Each structure stands twice: as C-alpha cells, then as structure tokens.
Amino acid sequence: MSDTADETITEVLVFGVTVALTAVALGYLVRRLSRRRAGLAIGLPVAFAVFIRIMAAAGTSLTGIGESLRGFDENRFLAESQAIVDGTLEAISFGEALVSRLYEFVIAAQLGIFDSPELALRATQAGIAVAGLVLLAVAVYELAGPRAATIAMWVMALEPTNIFFSTLLHKESLMLLAAGLVAFGGACLWTRDRPW
C-alpha cells in the first residue's frame, strides 16, 4: 500500500474511534442525568444532534468554501495547538494551555494522542457542544418538566447556527458547555435545598 492509502485508513480509523468515544461519553452523560429524573427522554435528539453536526462539518469541508465560511482563525488555533504538541520554543506548555487556552489544549491533546485529522477534531467539538446542550435541556427539565426538556433538546439540536458554529476549531463548543454547566447548576440550586 502507498503512504497515501495508509494515511487515509489511519484517518478513517481515528475518526471512527473519535465518534465512538464521543457517543459513549454522551450516552453516559444522558444516562447519568436521566437516572434520577423520571420522564427525561432526550437520547434520540442528542444522537440526532451529534449526527447532524458531524454531517454538516463534513459537508462544509467538502465544499470549496469551507475555509472562507469558517474564518481564518481556525488555521492559527490549529497551528498553535500543533506547536504545543511539538514543543517548539514559541509555544506554551500543555499545563499553561490547560489553564489559559483550554480550546487549544483540547485540540493539542487530541493531536498529541491520536494525530487526529480535521474531521475528527470537529467531531470532538460537536460532542463537547452537544454535552452543553444536554445540560441546558436538563436545566429546562429541572424548571419546567420532562416534556419541555424534550422539546428544548429538539429545538437546540435543530437550530442552524448552533449546528454550524459548534464544529468550529475555536472556543464556541467549550463556551456552550460552560453555559450548560452554569444553567444546570443554577437550575439545580433553584429547585433543591441542597447545593450538591
């Protein structure tokens, strides 16, 4: 086999492993949050949300306008993340990236562990963003019940700008996760008398 065929097979395998790990992590999150919440049924919209985001990222990458649509910041963040992995003098360390540039740390960790292709990096970003959506839906459950949570999860899963922006190699997916954590924590504090 040629090097190109070997590289293609490796990229497909890394993408498959990334999607599988993302699915397992999101499945665990949904099961864990559903355990004490009767009627919380958001598994199907969560699976659809991940699927549609990965398909949209792949479709955008296949078009010739993908880079101009996404902006040019991605190339810089990807280069800085690769510099962290390579340990060049200009780059910050993994520890510094963890506390000051989390988005670059996430990308660098994935590049360092798997040498991930672009679509696998985008699949991870989609998984992080959907985890934030899950937390937002559970916050809706805490405040308005199971039917409202299911409707909210479907609306968030189908919202077009979220579909596009959640797969950028940027800060958006981590910001969505942070918003989900804040909303979930606030809703739990509001509805329960115990902070934990």
N, C-alpha and C positions, 0 to 999 in steps of 0.2 A: 504494500500500500504506500501511496505517496504521503508526504508530510501533510499535505492539504487534507487528504481523506482522514488521516489520524486526528488532525486538529478539529475537523468537523464532527467526528464521532465523539471526541472529548467534550466539545462544546454542547452537543446534544445531551450527553450523559450528565454533565454538570447542570444544565438547565433542568433536566428531569429530576435530579436529586434536590435541586433548589425548590422546585414546585412541590415535590413530595414533602420536604421539611416544612415548607410554608403551610401546606394543607394540614399536616399533623399538628403543628403549633396552633393554628386557628381552630381546628377541631377540638383540641384540648381546652383552649380558652372558652369556646362556646359551651362545651360540656361542663366545665368547672363552674361557669357563671349560671348555667341552667339548673344545676343541682339543687339549689335552694330557692328557685324561682319557678313556681308552678305555672305552666302555660307558656313559658318563654320558648317560642318556636322560630328561631332565626337562622337555623342551619342552612336551609335552602337559599335564602337571599345572600348569606355570607359566601356560600360556594359560588353562586352566580356572580357576586361582586368581584371575587378573585379572578374568575374565568374571563369576565368581560374586560377587566383591566389588563390582563396579560394579552388577550387578543387585540385590544386597542393599541397596546405598546408594540406588539409585533407588526400590526398593520401600519402604524405610523413609521416604524423603522424601515419597512419595505418600500415605502414611497420615497421619492427623491426629495421631498420637502420636510422630512422628519427633523433634520438638524435646525432648519430655519424656524420651524414651528416651536421647537422646544427651547430655542435660545442657545447662546454660545457659552453660558456659564457652566453647562454640564461638562464641556471639554476641560475647562480649568479645574473643576472639582475632581474629575476623573484623573487628571494629571497629578494633582496634589495628593490624591489618595494613593496613586501608584508610587509617588515619591516617598510616602510614608512607608509603604511596603518595602521599597528598595533601600530605604535608609540613607538617602542622599543627604548631604550637608545642609541644604536649604530647607529640608523637610522637618516637620516637628515629629516627635516620637509618638508611638501608639498611646502612651499614657497621657501626653499632652492633648492629643486629638480626642481622647475619651472625655476629657473634662472641658475642652474649649471648642472643639469642632466635631460634635457627635456624628453629624451626617458624613463627614469624611472618614471618621473611624469605622462606621458601618460599612462603607464601600471598601475601605482598605482591608478590613478584616475578611470580607468576602473575597477580595482579590488575593489576599495572602493565603487563605485556607484552600480555596478552590480554583484560583486563577479564572474567575468567572467571566464569561462573555457578557456583552451588554444586555442581552435579553434576560439572562439570569439575574443580573443586578436589578433590572426593572421589576422582575417577579418578586424579589425581596422587598423592594419599595412598595409594591402593591400589597404584599402581605402585611407590612407594617401599617399602611394606611387603613386596610380593612380591619385590623385589630383595633384601631382608633374608632372606626365606625361601629364595631361590636360594642365597645364601651359606651359610646353615645346611645346606642339602641337600648342597652341595659339601664342606662340612666333614665331613658324615657319609660322603661318598664317600672322602675322604682317610683316614678312620679305619676304615671298615667295608666299602667297596667299592661298586660301581655298583648292585647290587640294593637294598641298604639305603638308598642315596641316593634311588632312585626311590620306594621305599615311604615314606620320610620326607617327600619332597616331596608325595606324595598326601595323607598324613595332615595335614601342615601346610596344604595347600590346602583341605581339607575341614573343618578344625577350626572349629566355630561361633563361638566368642568372637573368634577372630582375624578371621574374616570380618566380623563387626560392628565391632570396635574399630579395624581397620586403615583404615577410611574416615572416621574422625572428624577434624575440623579441629582437631587437637591435636598432642601430642608423640608419640603411640603409634607411628605409622609410622616416624618417624625413630629412635625407640628400638629398634624391631625391626631397622632397617637397621644400627644401631650394634651390636646383639647379633650380627647376622650377620657383620659385619666382624671382631669380636673372635673369634668361634668359628672363622671361616675362617682368620684369621691364626694363631690358636693351633694349629689342626689342621695347617696347613702347616709351622709351626715344629716341631711334634712329629714329623712324618713325613719331613721333609727336613733335610739337614745344612746347607743354605744358607738364610740368613734371607730372601733376596729371592725 
